[in-house]
Amino acid sequence: MTVSVLQRLVATVLGSMVFFSACGADAQSGPAAARQVDVGVYVSAPFVEQKAEHAYSGMAIDLWQAVAREKGLTSRYIRYPTFRDLVQATASGAVDIAVTNLTISRQRAESVAFTQPWYDAGFRIMVPAQGGGDGFWGIVSGLKDAGHLQAYGWLLLIIIIATIGFTIFDRKFDPGFPRRWRDGIAESFYHVMSIATSGRTVRKNLLGWMGRYWQAAWLVFGVAVIAYITSSVTSIMTAASLTQNISSLSDLPGKTVAVFTGSTSEDYVHDLGIDLRTYQDIEAAVAALQAGEVDAVVGDAPVLEHYTHTNPGRNLTVVGNIFHPDKYGFAFPHESDLTLPVTLEILHLQEDGTLEKIRQDYFGHRR
């Protein structure tokens, strides 16, 4: 065997080793070796909704999954209770990306890096619907929420006990009192209601000077009942009227407004000097609104609109035009190697119509 033949044989063997080694490396770099990223989310329908433990849906999730498929990324979702917690986790590197309706702002951009905006939004105002607070049943609902109906129940119980007590007393001590129970109870009930509604007594004095003191005490009781009922109903009607007068941003000064903790709406309302209370999510804010703790909710327009549309039984409405326009984007830690590729992919999905199709799945066609 000549030297040249031996050299060719060695070269062939080495080439085969390199080839099979490369094939083995390719086999190991298949789907099992896809890069996993920790995705921080904040639940805010319809952009992020939780379907099951660690399983989410929504417009922001659909968009991120479309991007992740193109980039060969797998996701492990981690839920955070507020926008602020999510931004802080992203800035510290606890998660690789923040996915929700996260408004791009200068203050947040100092902590995290944003992608290309993928949704135009802004703020609107949620208040009780006009129909929910009008009329008799609206007043009853307000009295119930304020706890007055329970007090009315105790008053009714006192009236019933007093009626029975007067009937038994008069049957024993008043010879002229009706002897039939039906007539006697009717007479006593009329007497008790006269005291409760007008503060006047129409009953005979059977106990002399002691009876006069007793009747005077009942008159005081009647005046107190009238004052309480009048003031409670008036306060409910006034509160309903003030709440229903909110129709735009200019109506908020002097009111108490609910906002979401760590949101840009919290910063905006605070800067306006409007009294505010913070809540972790929309359910907590709506509960406070319907309990009369706040007069309105200020938040992202699509979130409030989606909630009122999907919860018609809550008697809520969104009023006024959009103010303080803003944009949503995904966020990464500064210096993340994913920021640019994800931004480019969002631009690609925007250009080929995929992003608009995802938006239409949740919001329908633009008007």
Secondary structure, 3 states (H helix, E strand, C coil): CCHHHHHHHHHHHHHHHHHHHHHHHHHHCCHHHCEEEEEEECCECCCEEEEECCEEECHHHHHHHHHHHHHCEEEEEEECCCHHHHHHHHHHCCCCEEECCCECCHHHHCCEEECCCCEEEEEEEEEECHHHHCHHHHHHHHHHHCCHHHHHHHHHHHHHHHHHHHHHHHHHHCCCCCCCHHHHHHHHHHHHHHHHHHCCCCCCCCCHHHHHHHHHHHHHHHHHHHHHHHHHHHHHHHHHHHHHCCCCHHHCCCCEEEEECCCHHHHHHHHCCCEEEEECCHHHHHHHHHCCCCCEEEEEHHHHHHHHHHCHHHCEEEEEEEEEEEEECCEEECCCCCHHHHHHHHHHHHHCCHHHHHHHHHHCCCC
